[in-house]
Amino acid sequence: MSPTIFLLFFPACLGILSQVIRPQTFDHRLLALGLLIFTIDQAKMAVLDLKNIRSATEKIKDIRLQYFYYTTICTIALELIGFYVASVQLGWGIILVLASQVGFNFFTNIRLQPTKSIIIQEKPFSEKIAVLIADIVALILIGFWMNAIAPLSIVLTLWTMAIVYGCIKYFLSLQEKNPKLS
């Protein structure tokens, strides 16, 4: 399954890469580069989510897994549409991708950890609020960027948000692997 997912994302990556190397403004190319990195990360996450769902369904039967599966498939489909649109219209493509993230983060109420003793963990809304706010802020910022309101400042702000998110995600994964870091 994972080669198929990566094959679905690959042409979109090439299209977004063309946005990076075409003669465009610096802010446009920098934003496209960020989206290219995000596209690769989302392809990896799509594969991971689908593997986790498959692994969890082999171990337990729970209706929440089916809901999570459908939400994941819808998110991947909307993301792919957004990434392909971004190949020709960067701003609108990013809006679709961010909308898929808002939808996923809003509608998923569980976290899958098939290697743990408790495979399905509830994900309370209070845990999701920061990510939802960040996604909505990013949507607003892309709207400003599309209207040429301080485009370089907007792109640098988005990069900063992405770097902070990446650092938090990395730290949390380290913390999960080594609870002594808490």
Stockholm file with secondary structure:
# STOCKHOLM 1.0

chainA/1-182         MSPTIFLLFFPACLGILSQVIRPQTFDHRLLALGLLIFTIDQAKMAVLDLKNIRSATEKIKDIRLQYFYYTTICTIALELIGFYVASVQLGWGIILVLASQVGFNFFTNIRLQPTKSIIIQEKPFSEKIAVLIADIVALILIGFWMNAIAPLSIVLTLWTMAIVYGCIKYFLSLQEKNPKLS
#=GR chainA/1-182 SS CHHHHHHHHHHHHHHHHHHHHSSCCHHHHHHHHHHHHHHHHHHHHHHHHHHHHHHHHHHCCCHHHHHHHHHHHHHHHHHHHHHHHHTTCHHHHHHHHHHHHHHHHHHCCEEECTTSSSCEEECCHHHHHHHHHHHHHHHHHHHHHHTTSSHHHHHHHHHHHHHHHHHHHHHHHHHHHCGGGC
#=GC SS_cons         CHHHHHHHHHHHHHHHHHHHHSSCCHHHHHHHHHHHHHHHHHHHHHHHHHHHHHHHHHHCCCHHHHHHHHHHHHHHHHHHHHHHHHTTCHHHHHHHHHHHHHHHHHHCCEEECTTSSSCEEECCHHHHHHHHHHHHHHHHHHHHHHTTSSHHHHHHHHHHHHHHHHHHHHHHHHHHHCGGGC
//
